[in-house]
Every structure is written in C-alpha cells, then in structure tokens.
C-alpha cells in the first residue's frame, strides 16, 4: 500500500536518472497521503492523525520503505 501521494511526489522530476530533490512534507497535511491509504485498514481512524501514526509506526518498526 502506498502511503504517500501518487503517482509521484510534488515537483519530483520524472524520467531522469540523476539529480537532487529537496522537499519537506507536513505529515499532518491530508494532501501528503494517498487517499486509499487513509481509507485502508492501515489507518484505523481513517483521518490524517491515524495516517501519520501508521506511517511513523511503520518506519519505527522497519515495516516501510521509500521507493524512488
């Protein structure tokens, strides 16, 4: 399940093989998350606070990764 925005991060350059990307994401902004993630069982509260908690819990327990 993709937790973050899809199909890519805002302003992320597509189709390149090298470069840099610098972006700060507000984990309390509903726009940071994939709506399907918020509606899923991964986020039992189905709101931004639950999405933040689920994402952080996954990171802390090595159950998530960042795919670039």
mmCIF file of the N, C-alpha and C atoms, coordinates in Angstrom:
data_MODEL
# 
_entry.id   MODEL 
# 
loop_
_atom_site.group_PDB 
_atom_site.id 
_atom_site.type_symbol 
_atom_site.label_atom_id 
_atom_site.label_alt_id 
_atom_site.label_comp_id 
_atom_site.label_asym_id 
_atom_site.label_entity_id 
_atom_site.label_seq_id 
_atom_site.pdbx_PDB_ins_code 
_atom_site.Cartn_x 
_atom_site.Cartn_y 
_atom_site.Cartn_z 
_atom_site.occupancy 
_atom_site.B_iso_or_equiv 
_atom_site.pdbx_formal_charge 
_atom_site.auth_seq_id 
_atom_site.auth_comp_id 
_atom_site.auth_asym_id 
_atom_site.auth_atom_id 
_atom_site.pdbx_PDB_model_num 
ATOM 1   N N  . UNK A 1 1  ? 0.850  -1.169 0.000   1.00 0.00 ? 1  UNK A N  1 
ATOM 2   C CA . UNK A 1 1  ? 0.000  0.000  0.000   1.00 0.00 ? 1  UNK A CA 1 
ATOM 3   C C  . UNK A 1 1  ? 0.896  1.232  0.000   1.00 0.00 ? 1  UNK A C  1 
ATOM 4   N N  . UNK A 1 2  ? 0.658  2.112  -0.900  1.00 0.00 ? 2  UNK A N  1 
ATOM 5   C CA . UNK A 1 2  ? 1.408  3.365  -0.980  1.00 0.00 ? 2  UNK A CA 1 
ATOM 6   C C  . UNK A 1 2  ? 0.766  4.371  -0.029  1.00 0.00 ? 2  UNK A C  1 
ATOM 7   N N  . UNK A 1 3  ? 1.533  4.842  0.942   1.00 0.00 ? 3  UNK A N  1 
ATOM 8   C CA . UNK A 1 3  ? 1.007  5.773  1.939   1.00 0.00 ? 3  UNK A CA 1 
ATOM 9   C C  . UNK A 1 3  ? 1.021  7.217  1.450   1.00 0.00 ? 3  UNK A C  1 
ATOM 10  N N  . UNK A 1 4  ? 1.992  7.554  0.631   1.00 0.00 ? 4  UNK A N  1 
ATOM 11  C CA . UNK A 1 4  ? 2.168  8.956  0.230   1.00 0.00 ? 4  UNK A CA 1 
ATOM 12  C C  . UNK A 1 4  ? 1.469  9.246  -1.093  1.00 0.00 ? 4  UNK A C  1 
ATOM 13  N N  . UNK A 1 5  ? 1.564  10.474 -1.523  1.00 0.00 ? 5  UNK A N  1 
ATOM 14  C CA . UNK A 1 5  ? 0.898  10.897 -2.752  1.00 0.00 ? 5  UNK A CA 1 
ATOM 15  C C  . UNK A 1 5  ? 1.297  10.018 -3.928  1.00 0.00 ? 5  UNK A C  1 
ATOM 16  N N  . UNK A 1 6  ? 0.365  9.823  -4.821  1.00 0.00 ? 6  UNK A N  1 
ATOM 17  C CA . UNK A 1 6  ? 0.618  9.026  -6.020  1.00 0.00 ? 6  UNK A CA 1 
ATOM 18  C C  . UNK A 1 6  ? 0.251  9.842  -7.250  1.00 0.00 ? 6  UNK A C  1 
ATOM 19  N N  . UNK A 1 7  ? 0.871  9.687  -8.362  1.00 0.00 ? 7  UNK A N  1 
ATOM 20  C CA . UNK A 1 7  ? 1.878  8.669  -8.658  1.00 0.00 ? 7  UNK A CA 1 
ATOM 21  C C  . UNK A 1 7  ? 3.293  9.068  -8.262  1.00 0.00 ? 7  UNK A C  1 
ATOM 22  N N  . UNK A 1 8  ? 3.511  10.340 -7.900  1.00 0.00 ? 8  UNK A N  1 
ATOM 23  C CA . UNK A 1 8  ? 4.855  10.771 -7.502  1.00 0.00 ? 8  UNK A CA 1 
ATOM 24  C C  . UNK A 1 8  ? 4.741  11.932 -6.523  1.00 0.00 ? 8  UNK A C  1 
ATOM 25  N N  . UNK A 1 9  ? 5.860  12.283 -5.937  1.00 0.00 ? 9  UNK A N  1 
ATOM 26  C CA . UNK A 1 9  ? 5.891  13.423 -5.025  1.00 0.00 ? 9  UNK A CA 1 
ATOM 27  C C  . UNK A 1 9  ? 5.762  14.728 -5.802  1.00 0.00 ? 9  UNK A C  1 
ATOM 28  N N  . UNK A 1 10 ? 5.181  15.754 -5.190  1.00 0.00 ? 10 UNK A N  1 
ATOM 29  C CA . UNK A 1 10 ? 5.051  17.049 -5.882  1.00 0.00 ? 10 UNK A CA 1 
ATOM 30  C C  . UNK A 1 10 ? 6.414  17.593 -6.312  1.00 0.00 ? 10 UNK A C  1 
ATOM 31  N N  . UNK A 1 11 ? 6.509  17.975 -7.568  1.00 0.00 ? 11 UNK A N  1 
ATOM 32  C CA . UNK A 1 11 ? 7.741  18.557 -8.082  1.00 0.00 ? 11 UNK A CA 1 
ATOM 33  C C  . UNK A 1 11 ? 8.859  17.573 -8.346  1.00 0.00 ? 11 UNK A C  1 
ATOM 34  N N  . UNK A 1 12 ? 8.601  16.274 -8.155  1.00 0.00 ? 12 UNK A N  1 
ATOM 35  C CA . UNK A 1 12 ? 9.647  15.276 -8.382  1.00 0.00 ? 12 UNK A CA 1 
ATOM 36  C C  . UNK A 1 12 ? 9.874  15.125 -9.879  1.00 0.00 ? 12 UNK A C  1 
ATOM 37  N N  . UNK A 1 13 ? 11.131 15.220 -10.321 1.00 0.00 ? 13 UNK A N  1 
ATOM 38  C CA . UNK A 1 13 ? 11.402 15.115 -11.757 1.00 0.00 ? 13 UNK A CA 1 
ATOM 39  C C  . UNK A 1 13 ? 11.246 13.673 -12.239 1.00 0.00 ? 13 UNK A C  1 
ATOM 40  N N  . UNK A 1 14 ? 10.372 13.469 -13.190 1.00 0.00 ? 14 UNK A N  1 
ATOM 41  C CA . UNK A 1 14 ? 10.142 12.127 -13.732 1.00 0.00 ? 14 UNK A CA 1 
ATOM 42  C C  . UNK A 1 14 ? 11.002 11.897 -14.963 1.00 0.00 ? 14 UNK A C  1 
ATOM 43  N N  . UNK A 1 15 ? 11.406 10.666 -15.165 1.00 0.00 ? 15 UNK A N  1 
ATOM 44  C CA . UNK A 1 15 ? 12.148 10.301 -16.358 1.00 0.00 ? 15 UNK A CA 1 
ATOM 45  C C  . UNK A 1 15 ? 13.610 10.687 -16.341 1.00 0.00 ? 15 UNK A C  1 
ATOM 46  N N  . UNK A 1 16 ? 14.149 11.015 -15.189 1.00 0.00 ? 16 UNK A N  1 
ATOM 47  C CA . UNK A 1 16 ? 15.566 11.360 -15.102 1.00 0.00 ? 16 UNK A CA 1 
ATOM 48  C C  . UNK A 1 16 ? 16.316 10.234 -14.401 1.00 0.00 ? 16 UNK A C  1 
ATOM 49  N N  . UNK A 1 17 ? 17.621 10.177 -14.596 1.00 0.00 ? 17 UNK A N  1 
ATOM 50  C CA . UNK A 1 17 ? 18.424 9.124  -13.972 1.00 0.00 ? 17 UNK A CA 1 
ATOM 51  C C  . UNK A 1 17 ? 19.355 9.651  -12.899 1.00 0.00 ? 17 UNK A C  1 
ATOM 52  N N  . UNK A 1 18 ? 19.423 10.965 -12.742 1.00 0.00 ? 18 UNK A N  1 
ATOM 53  C CA . UNK A 1 18 ? 20.273 11.548 -11.703 1.00 0.00 ? 18 UNK A CA 1 
ATOM 54  C C  . UNK A 1 18 ? 19.747 12.944 -11.392 1.00 0.00 ? 18 UNK A C  1 
ATOM 55  N N  . UNK A 1 19 ? 20.043 13.407 -10.190 1.00 0.00 ? 19 UNK A N  1 
ATOM 56  C CA . UNK A 1 19 ? 19.619 14.747 -9.807  1.00 0.00 ? 19 UNK A CA 1 
ATOM 57  C C  . UNK A 1 19 ? 19.391 14.837 -8.315  1.00 0.00 ? 19 UNK A C  1 
ATOM 58  N N  . UNK A 1 20 ? 18.824 15.932 -7.889  1.00 0.00 ? 20 UNK A N  1 
ATOM 59  C CA . UNK A 1 20 ? 18.521 16.118 -6.473  1.00 0.00 ? 20 UNK A CA 1 
ATOM 60  C C  . UNK A 1 20 ? 17.058 16.513 -6.319  1.00 0.00 ? 20 UNK A C  1 
ATOM 61  N N  . UNK A 1 21 ? 16.527 16.215 -5.149  1.00 0.00 ? 21 UNK A N  1 
ATOM 62  C CA . UNK A 1 21 ? 15.142 16.555 -4.816  1.00 0.00 ? 21 UNK A CA 1 
ATOM 63  C C  . UNK A 1 21 ? 15.124 16.918 -3.346  1.00 0.00 ? 21 UNK A C  1 
ATOM 64  N N  . UNK A 1 22 ? 14.646 18.090 -3.028  1.00 0.00 ? 22 UNK A N  1 
ATOM 65  C CA . UNK A 1 22 ? 14.599 18.562 -1.643  1.00 0.00 ? 22 UNK A CA 1 
ATOM 66  C C  . UNK A 1 22 ? 13.190 19.058 -1.362  1.00 0.00 ? 22 UNK A C  1 
ATOM 67  N N  . UNK A 1 23 ? 12.487 18.360 -0.490  1.00 0.00 ? 23 UNK A N  1 
ATOM 68  C CA . UNK A 1 23 ? 11.101 18.708 -0.190  1.00 0.00 ? 23 UNK A CA 1 
ATOM 69  C C  . UNK A 1 23 ? 10.805 18.357 1.263   1.00 0.00 ? 23 UNK A C  1 
ATOM 70  N N  . UNK A 1 24 ? 10.139 19.226 1.967   1.00 0.00 ? 24 UNK A N  1 
ATOM 71  C CA . UNK A 1 24 ? 9.685  18.943 3.328   1.00 0.00 ? 24 UNK A CA 1 
ATOM 72  C C  . UNK A 1 24 ? 8.203  18.594 3.268   1.00 0.00 ? 24 UNK A C  1 
ATOM 73  N N  . UNK A 1 25 ? 7.833  17.482 3.859   1.00 0.00 ? 25 UNK A N  1 
ATOM 74  C CA . UNK A 1 25 ? 6.443  17.041 3.867   1.00 0.00 ? 25 UNK A CA 1 
ATOM 75  C C  . UNK A 1 25 ? 5.844  17.229 5.255   1.00 0.00 ? 25 UNK A C  1 
ATOM 76  N N  . UNK A 1 26 ? 4.680  17.839 5.304   1.00 0.00 ? 26 UNK A N  1 
ATOM 77  C CA . UNK A 1 26 ? 3.944  18.014 6.549   1.00 0.00 ? 26 UNK A CA 1 
ATOM 78  C C  . UNK A 1 26 ? 3.101  16.761 6.758   1.00 0.00 ? 26 UNK A C  1 
ATOM 79  N N  . UNK A 1 27 ? 3.440  15.968 7.761   1.00 0.00 ? 27 UNK A N  1 
ATOM 80  C CA . UNK A 1 27 ? 2.733  14.716 7.993   1.00 0.00 ? 27 UNK A CA 1 
ATOM 81  C C  . UNK A 1 27 ? 1.328  14.921 8.536   1.00 0.00 ? 27 UNK A C  1 
ATOM 82  N N  . UNK A 1 28 ? 0.969  16.165 8.863   1.00 0.00 ? 28 UNK A N  1 
ATOM 83  C CA . UNK A 1 28 ? -0.394 16.461 9.308   1.00 0.00 ? 28 UNK A CA 1 
ATOM 84  C C  . UNK A 1 28 ? -1.236 17.098 8.202   1.00 0.00 ? 28 UNK A C  1 
ATOM 85  N N  . UNK A 1 29 ? -0.711 17.130 6.973   1.00 0.00 ? 29 UNK A N  1 
ATOM 86  C CA . UNK A 1 29 ? -1.440 17.654 5.817   1.00 0.00 ? 29 UNK A CA 1 
ATOM 87  C C  . UNK A 1 29 ? -2.061 16.479 5.069   1.00 0.00 ? 29 UNK A C  1 
ATOM 88  N N  . UNK A 1 30 ? -3.358 16.479 4.936   1.00 0.00 ? 30 UNK A N  1 
ATOM 89  C CA . UNK A 1 30 ? -4.061 15.377 4.277   1.00 0.00 ? 30 UNK A CA 1 
ATOM 90  C C  . UNK A 1 30 ? -3.551 15.145 2.855   1.00 0.00 ? 30 UNK A C  1 
ATOM 91  N N  . UNK A 1 31 ? -3.056 16.205 2.203   1.00 0.00 ? 31 UNK A N  1 
ATOM 92  C CA . UNK A 1 31 ? -2.542 16.094 0.846   1.00 0.00 ? 31 UNK A CA 1 
ATOM 93  C C  . UNK A 1 31 ? -1.248 15.315 0.737   1.00 0.00 ? 31 UNK A C  1 
ATOM 94  N N  . UNK A 1 32 ? -0.604 15.041 1.856   1.00 0.00 ? 32 UNK A N  1 
ATOM 95  C CA . UNK A 1 32 ? 0.637  14.268 1.867   1.00 0.00 ? 32 UNK A CA 1 
ATOM 96  C C  . UNK A 1 32 ? 0.371  12.784 1.620   1.00 0.00 ? 32 UNK A C  1 
ATOM 97  N N  . UNK A 1 33 ? -0.851 12.343 1.878   1.00 0.00 ? 33 UNK A N  1 
ATOM 98  C CA . UNK A 1 33 ? -1.171 10.917 1.866   1.00 0.00 ? 33 UNK A CA 1 
ATOM 99  C C  . UNK A 1 33 ? -2.010 10.503 0.665   1.00 0.00 ? 33 UNK A C  1 
ATOM 100 N N  . UNK A 1 34 ? -1.864 9.254  0.311   1.00 0.00 ? 34 UNK A N  1 
ATOM 101 C CA . UNK A 1 34 ? -2.693 8.611  -0.693  1.00 0.00 ? 34 UNK A CA 1 
ATOM 102 C C  . UNK A 1 34 ? -4.079 8.398  -0.069  1.00 0.00 ? 34 UNK A C  1 
ATOM 103 N N  . UNK A 1 35 ? -5.154 8.866  -0.689  1.00 0.00 ? 35 UNK A N  1 
ATOM 104 C CA . UNK A 1 35 ? -6.491 8.659  -0.117  1.00 0.00 ? 35 UNK A CA 1 
ATOM 105 C C  . UNK A 1 35 ? -6.808 7.186  0.151   1.00 0.00 ? 35 UNK A C  1 
ATOM 106 N N  . UNK A 1 36 ? -6.280 6.289  -0.664  1.00 0.00 ? 36 UNK A N  1 
ATOM 107 C CA . UNK A 1 36 ? -6.503 4.859  -0.446  1.00 0.00 ? 36 UNK A CA 1 
ATOM 108 C C  . UNK A 1 36 ? -5.853 4.387  0.850   1.00 0.00 ? 36 UNK A C  1 
ATOM 109 N N  . UNK A 1 37 ? -4.719 4.979  1.226   1.00 0.00 ? 37 UNK A N  1 
ATOM 110 C CA . UNK A 1 37 ? -4.055 4.629  2.487   1.00 0.00 ? 37 UNK A CA 1 
ATOM 111 C C  . UNK A 1 37 ? -4.918 5.057  3.669   1.00 0.00 ? 37 UNK A C  1 
ATOM 112 N N  . UNK A 1 38 ? -5.465 6.252  3.611   1.00 0.00 ? 38 UNK A N  1 
ATOM 113 C CA . UNK A 1 38 ? -6.308 6.748  4.701   1.00 0.00 ? 38 UNK A CA 1 
ATOM 114 C C  . UNK A 1 38 ? -7.571 5.902  4.832   1.00 0.00 ? 38 UNK A C  1 
ATOM 115 N N  . UNK A 1 39 ? -8.098 5.414  3.728   1.00 0.00 ? 39 UNK A N  1 
ATOM 116 C CA . UNK A 1 39 ? -9.311 4.596  3.752   1.00 0.00 ? 39 UNK A CA 1 
ATOM 117 C C  . UNK A 1 39 ? -9.037 3.139  4.124   1.00 0.00 ? 39 UNK A C  1 
ATOM 118 N N  . UNK A 1 40 ? -7.774 2.748  4.173   1.00 0.00 ? 40 UNK A N  1 
ATOM 119 C CA . UNK A 1 40 ? -7.418 1.343  4.391   1.00 0.00 ? 40 UNK A CA 1 
ATOM 120 C C  . UNK A 1 40 ? -7.368 0.976  5.870   1.00 0.00 ? 40 UNK A C  1 
ATOM 121 N N  . UNK A 1 41 ? -7.176 -0.313 6.107   1.00 0.00 ? 41 UNK A N  1 
ATOM 122 C CA . UNK A 1 41 ? -7.033 -0.821 7.474   1.00 0.00 ? 41 UNK A CA 1 
ATOM 123 C C  . UNK A 1 41 ? -5.722 -0.388 8.116   1.00 0.00 ? 41 UNK A C  1 
ATOM 124 N N  . UNK A 1 42 ? -4.759 0.083  7.327   1.00 0.00 ? 42 UNK A N  1 
ATOM 125 C CA . UNK A 1 42 ? -3.508 0.585  7.895   1.00 0.00 ? 42 UNK A CA 1 
ATOM 126 C C  . UNK A 1 42 ? -3.765 1.822  8.753   1.00 0.00 ? 42 UNK A C  1 
ATOM 127 N N  . UNK A 1 43 ? -4.811 2.562  8.435   1.00 0.00 ? 43 UNK A N  1 
ATOM 128 C CA . UNK A 1 43 ? -5.189 3.774  9.175   1.00 0.00 ? 43 UNK A CA 1 
ATOM 129 C C  . UNK A 1 43 ? -6.563 3.533  9.789   1.00 0.00 ? 43 UNK A C  1 
ATOM 130 N N  . UNK A 1 44 ? -6.610 2.935  10.988  1.00 0.00 ? 44 UNK A N  1 
ATOM 131 C CA . UNK A 1 44 ? -7.906 2.571  11.573  1.00 0.00 ? 44 UNK A CA 1 
ATOM 132 C C  . UNK A 1 44 ? -8.817 3.759  11.877  1.00 0.00 ? 44 UNK A C  1 
ATOM 133 N N  . UNK A 1 45 ? -8.263 4.960  12.016  1.00 0.00 ? 45 UNK A N  1 
ATOM 134 C CA . UNK A 1 45 ? -9.103 6.130  12.294  1.00 0.00 ? 45 UNK A CA 1 
ATOM 135 C C  . UNK A 1 45 ? -9.582 6.795  11.012  1.00 0.00 ? 45 UNK A C  1 
ATOM 136 N N  . UNK A 1 46 ? -8.962 6.453  9.892   1.00 0.00 ? 46 UNK A N  1 
ATOM 137 C CA . UNK A 1 46 ? -9.310 6.998  8.574   1.00 0.00 ? 46 UNK A CA 1 
ATOM 138 C C  . UNK A 1 46 ? -9.265 8.520  8.538   1.00 0.00 ? 46 UNK A C  1 
ATOM 139 N N  . UNK A 1 47 ? -8.262 9.077  9.209   1.00 0.00 ? 47 UNK A N  1 
ATOM 140 C CA . UNK A 1 47 ? -8.035 10.522 9.161   1.00 0.00 ? 47 UNK A CA 1 
ATOM 141 C C  . UNK A 1 47 ? -6.535 10.779 9.150   1.00 0.00 ? 47 UNK A C  1 
ATOM 142 N N  . UNK A 1 48 ? -6.162 12.049 9.056   1.00 0.00 ? 48 UNK A N  1 
ATOM 143 C CA . UNK A 1 48 ? -4.746 12.392 8.911   1.00 0.00 ? 48 UNK A CA 1 
ATOM 144 C C  . UNK A 1 48 ? -3.937 12.016 10.155  1.00 0.00 ? 48 UNK A C  1 
ATOM 145 N N  . UNK A 1 49 ? -4.517 12.100 11.339  1.00 0.00 ? 49 UNK A N  1 
ATOM 146 C CA . UNK A 1 49 ? -3.773 11.721 12.547  1.00 0.00 ? 49 UNK A CA 1 
ATOM 147 C C  . UNK A 1 49 ? -3.468 10.226 12.554  1.00 0.00 ? 49 UNK A C  1 
ATOM 148 N N  . UNK A 1 50 ? -4.415 9.421  12.117  1.00 0.00 ? 50 UNK A N  1 
ATOM 149 C CA . UNK A 1 50 ? -4.183 7.987  12.021  1.00 0.00 ? 50 UNK A CA 1 
ATOM 150 C C  . UNK A 1 50 ? -3.175 7.643  10.944  1.00 0.00 ? 50 UNK A C  1 
ATOM 151 N N  . UNK A 1 51 ? -3.222 8.379  9.832   1.00 0.00 ? 51 UNK A N  1 
ATOM 152 C CA . UNK A 1 51 ? -2.261 8.150  8.749   1.00 0.00 ? 51 UNK A CA 1 
ATOM 153 C C  . UNK A 1 51 ? -0.851 8.464  9.222   1.00 0.00 ? 51 UNK A C  1 
ATOM 154 N N  . UNK A 1 52 ? -0.701 9.585  9.924   1.00 0.00 ? 52 UNK A N  1 
ATOM 155 C CA . UNK A 1 52 ? 0.615  9.948  10.458  1.00 0.00 ? 52 UNK A CA 1 
ATOM 156 C C  . UNK A 1 52 ? 1.112  8.865  11.414  1.00 0.00 ? 52 UNK A C  1 
ATOM 157 N N  . UNK A 1 53 ? 0.258  8.429  12.329  1.00 0.00 ? 53 UNK A N  1 
ATOM 158 C CA . UNK A 1 53 ? 0.649  7.409  13.305  1.00 0.00 ? 53 UNK A CA 1 
ATOM 159 C C  . UNK A 1 53 ? 1.020  6.100  12.612  1.00 0.00 ? 53 UNK A C  1 
ATOM 160 N N  . UNK A 1 54 ? 0.239  5.704  11.611  1.00 0.00 ? 54 UNK A N  1 
ATOM 161 C CA . UNK A 1 54 ? 0.519  4.455  10.899  1.00 0.00 ? 54 UNK A CA 1 
ATOM 162 C C  . UNK A 1 54 ? 1.838  4.529  10.140  1.00 0.00 ? 54 UNK A C  1 
ATOM 163 N N  . UNK A 1 55 ? 2.093  5.660  9.490   1.00 0.00 ? 55 UNK A N  1 
ATOM 164 C CA . UNK A 1 55 ? 3.347  5.816  8.743   1.00 0.00 ? 55 UNK A CA 1 
ATOM 165 C C  . UNK A 1 55 ? 4.550  5.815  9.680   1.00 0.00 ? 55 UNK A C  1 
ATOM 166 N N  . UNK A 1 56 ? 4.479  6.569  10.763  1.00 0.00 ? 56 UNK A N  1 
ATOM 167 C CA . UNK A 1 56 ? 5.590  6.618  11.722  1.00 0.00 ? 56 UNK A CA 1 
ATOM 168 C C  . UNK A 1 56 ? 5.796  5.256  12.370  1.00 0.00 ? 56 UNK A C  1 
ATOM 169 N N  . UNK A 1 57 ? 4.715  4.577  12.719  1.00 0.00 ? 57 UNK A N  1 
ATOM 170 C CA . UNK A 1 57 ? 4.826  3.244  13.306  1.00 0.00 ? 57 UNK A CA 1 
ATOM 171 C C  . UNK A 1 57 ? 5.520  2.288  12.334  1.00 0.00 ? 57 UNK A C  1 
ATOM 172 N N  . UNK A 1 58 ? 5.162  2.361  11.071  1.00 0.00 ? 58 UNK A N  1 
ATOM 173 C CA . UNK A 1 58 ? 5.810  1.518  10.070  1.00 0.00 ? 58 UNK A CA 1 
ATOM 174 C C  . UNK A 1 58 ? 7.288  1.812  9.933   1.00 0.00 ? 58 UNK A C  1 
ATOM 175 N N  . UNK A 1 59 ? 7.650  3.095  9.973   1.00 0.00 ? 59 UNK A N  1 
ATOM 176 C CA . UNK A 1 59 ? 9.064  3.479  9.891   1.00 0.00 ? 59 UNK A CA 1 
ATOM 177 C C  . UNK A 1 59 ? 9.823  2.971  11.111  1.00 0.00 ? 59 UNK A C  1 
ATOM 178 N N  . UNK A 1 60 ? 9.270  3.198  12.300  1.00 0.00 ? 60 UNK A N  1 
ATOM 179 C CA . UNK A 1 60 ? 9.948  2.799  13.540  1.00 0.00 ? 60 UNK A CA 1 
ATOM 180 C C  . UNK A 1 60 ? 10.105 1.291  13.661  1.00 0.00 ? 60 UNK A C  1 
ATOM 181 N N  . UNK A 1 61 ? 9.215  0.531  13.038  1.00 0.00 ? 61 UNK A N  1 
ATOM 182 C CA . UNK A 1 61 ? 9.272  -0.923 13.128  1.00 0.00 ? 61 UNK A CA 1 
ATOM 183 C C  . UNK A 1 61 ? 9.843  -1.574 11.869  1.00 0.00 ? 61 UNK A C  1 
ATOM 184 N N  . UNK A 1 62 ? 10.521 -0.771 11.047  1.00 0.00 ? 62 UNK A N  1 
ATOM 185 C CA . UNK A 1 62 ? 11.161 -1.257 9.814   1.00 0.00 ? 62 UNK A CA 1 
ATOM 186 C C  . UNK A 1 62 ? 10.178 -2.028 8.937   1.00 0.00 ? 62 UNK A C  1 
ATOM 187 N N  . UNK A 1 63 ? 8.940  -1.537 8.862   1.00 0.00 ? 63 UNK A N  1 
ATOM 188 C CA . UNK A 1 63 ? 7.910  -2.174 8.051   1.00 0.00 ? 63 UNK A CA 1 
ATOM 189 C C  . UNK A 1 63 ? 7.538  -1.344 6.828   1.00 0.00 ? 63 UNK A C  1 
ATOM 190 N N  . UNK A 1 64 ? 8.332  -0.338 6.528   1.00 0.00 ? 64 UNK A N  1 
ATOM 191 C CA . UNK A 1 64 ? 8.045  0.514  5.379   1.00 0.00 ? 64 UNK A CA 1 
ATOM 192 C C  . UNK A 1 64 ? 9.351  0.911  4.712   1.00 0.00 ? 64 UNK A C  1 
ATOM 193 N N  . UNK A 1 65 ? 9.256  1.426  3.516   1.00 0.00 ? 65 UNK A N  1 
ATOM 194 C CA . UNK A 1 65 ? 10.438 1.874  2.787   1.00 0.00 ? 65 UNK A CA 1 
ATOM 195 C C  . UNK A 1 65 ? 10.043 3.018  1.872   1.00 0.00 ? 65 UNK A C  1 
ATOM 196 N N  . UNK A 1 66 ? 11.032 3.718  1.383   1.00 0.00 ? 66 UNK A N  1 
ATOM 197 C CA . UNK A 1 66 ? 10.827 4.807  0.441   1.00 0.00 ? 66 UNK A CA 1 
ATOM 198 C C  . UNK A 1 66 ? 11.297 4.342  -0.925  1.00 0.00 ? 66 UNK A C  1 
ATOM 199 N N  . UNK A 1 67 ? 10.392 4.305  -1.852  1.00 0.00 ? 67 UNK A N  1 
ATOM 200 C CA . UNK A 1 67 ? 10.700 3.872  -3.211  1.00 0.00 ? 67 UNK A CA 1 
ATOM 201 C C  . UNK A 1 67 ? 10.797 5.099  -4.099  1.00 0.00 ? 67 UNK A C  1 
ATOM 202 N N  . UNK A 1 68 ? 11.962 5.317  -4.665  1.00 0.00 ? 68 UNK A N  1 
ATOM 203 C CA . UNK A 1 68 ? 12.165 6.478  -5.536  1.00 0.00 ? 68 UNK A CA 1 
ATOM 204 C C  . UNK A 1 68 ? 12.235 6.005  -6.969  1.00 0.00 ? 68 UNK A C  1 
# 
